[in-house]
Amino acid sequence: MTSTRLFPTATYLLHTLMLLVLLAGSGLTHAADKSDVTDNDTSTTESESSDAAPKKTDNDKSDQSNGDTEATDNETNKTEAKNAAIQPPPIESKMADIELMQGALNTLRTEIENSKESANLNRTSVQTIKNGLELIDSKLKEAYTGLDNSRNNIDSNTKDITKLKQDVLALLRDVRANSAETESEKSLIEDNSIRLYEVLVQMTAISDRLDTFAKSAKDANPTRDIQKVISTDLNRLWMLLSIVLVFFAPLAFILSGSREQNKCLPDGTGQQQGMVLACLGVFLGYFVVGFGLMYGNSASGLIGVSTYLLDTDTDTASSAIRPAFAFTEFVLYQTGFTMLAALIVYVAVGQQFSSIAHMMLALFVGAILVPIFGHWVSSGSFVQGNKGWLESIGFIDQAGATSINAVAAWFALIIVWKLGHRPPQPKEIDQDVADEPVYSSSTTQLLWLSWLGFTTGTLPISSEDISNTMLNVGLAASAGGMAAFLHYVFFHTDKGRIARGLGGFVSGLVAIGACAQSVTFIEAAVIGASAGLIQNMAFSFLRKFLLRHSWQTQTAYLVAIHGAAGTWGTLCFALLGTEGNFTTPNMDQLIIQIEGSLAALAYSIILANVVIFLFALHKKPKTGAQGA
């Protein structure tokens, strides 16, 4: 009986003890759950701190142990931390404990009810059991309360996490949108930066222009500007007047009254009409080819390589090369010089060529003969710095005494001399006709006017040298005519004194052309007088040794006037062109002037032989055809 009573009591106590143990464990688990739920975002930190706590304890213990024990404890703590990390979640653990406690409680209650029926329990045991049951109920209530709080916390944290996730997603979308906007704004900023830079460049250019305009406005002087415009217009007017003057030279040749020049050419064309044709040929040849060869961009100082024929806008062409004179005016002015050279050759050759041959010869003179040597001497007068080789070494020929007169005279001399050695010889003319002056009185007057344009056309209208140069021209021409006339009167008895006097007048014009702007009045007169005497002596020399035929008389006059006198005037630039009256000659300049004169002679001889060769080639087929 006693054993029967004791057995259920022990059973009750055992079950009660189990419940208490479970409740104690659930209480600890509940406390841990609260800590985990509250510090959910910092769980990793707590686990690290929980690992650190044992390490501190072990360190405290290690003060009493050796290094091996301390290492063992550290390994043990690491193992416990790993085991704790793989334990089941706290809420699931609590649920399992609660279910276990409920099962134990139900079992206990069932046994109590059964024990009431089967045995008599003492009052003390029953009261103890009741107290245990009440404690169990209270613990269960606390467990359920803790569980409800945990669930509420979990739900709250879940909502917070969901909201946080949504906020994070929205923030990510905003970040992506802001990134795209940032890229577009970056591109826009770069485009605006480029445009701003362009605007700044334009503003800088505008600022420079405004500064230039302000400076020009500050420096502007209406009176001076008006004077400059008037001076420019007057200079152009003077150039146009000089053009008219230089074109008196062709007119002088056409109006010449020599009976020899009134005869017809071999093809029946009158010589005056042939002169017009020659003028047309030289004008066309000089403009199409010659001007470019003479004043184009220099190739090593030997020849010009530009052409102005294709320039439809002459003002643009002129501004591009910065010329000293207007293009059209300068072309016309230089054409007058070239026509003079062509007419010297025309009159010297005379009836030996037909009108077509004369036209082709004039075309050659205008396109080749004058332009190439003119480039050597004066190409820099149109474009500064564009100098030929003679001009570069310092050769001076102010009005074409060598580049026009001497070159044409030597060229004609070689052609006529060569023709005089080839059969059949032309008919000899009467000596009276041969002694007629090559230039009539009207011709010399027109040439005088023409020389005023030759020597002063390039001077500015405000220059005082214009009047001085004009006076020098008159003095030289007058002295040349007088000296030649008197020399022939005193030393010769034939009737050629008028011809020599008129020739001396033109010889003075030709000689002074090389240095009219550089000599004094008395020096000009001396140059003219010496040129007249040289003309007489050169004519006599040519007639005696080179041009012995009567039909070559006019050629001898022209070569003596334009060749010998022109070369003498070129040398006088160094002999008398220094400052003061009859001061010491410039010997260095004299050497340069001699070099230029010899170059003109050699150049003319070479080109004259080229022309003779070309004409010989042209005549050979005809001769062969006639013989057949």
Secondary structure, 3 states (H helix, E strand, C coil): CHHHHHHHHHHHHHHHHHHHHHHHHHHHHHHHHHHHHHCHHHHHHHHHHHHHHHHHHHHHHHCCCCHHHHHHHHHHHHHHHHHHHCCCCHHHHHHHHHHHHHHHHHHHHHHHHHHHHHCCCCHHHHHHHHHHHHHHHHHHHHHHHHHHHHHHHHHHHHHHHHHHHHHHHHHHHHHHHHHHHHHHHHHHHHHHHHHHHHHHHHHHHHHHHHHHHHHHHHHCCHHHHHHHHHHHHHHHHHHHHHHHHHCHHHHHHHCCCCCCCCCECCCCCEHHHHHHHHHHHHHHHHHHHHHHHHHCCEECCCEECCCCCCCCCHHHHHHHHCCCCCHHHHHHHHHHHHHHHHHHHHHHHHHHCCHHHHHHHHHHHHHHHHHHHHHHHHHHHCCCCCCCHHHHHCCCCCCCHHHHHHHHHHHHHHHHHHHCCCCCCCCCCCHHHHCCCCCCHHHHHHHHHHHHHHHHCCCCCCCCHHHHHHHHHHHHHHHHHHHHHHHHHHHCCCCCHHHHHHHHHHHHHHHHCCCCCCCCHHHHHHHHHHHHHHHHHHHHHHHHHHCCCHHHHHHHHHHHHHHHHHHHHHHHHHHHCCCCCCCCCCHHHHHHHHHHHHHHHHHHHHHHHHHHHHHHHHHHHHHHHHHC
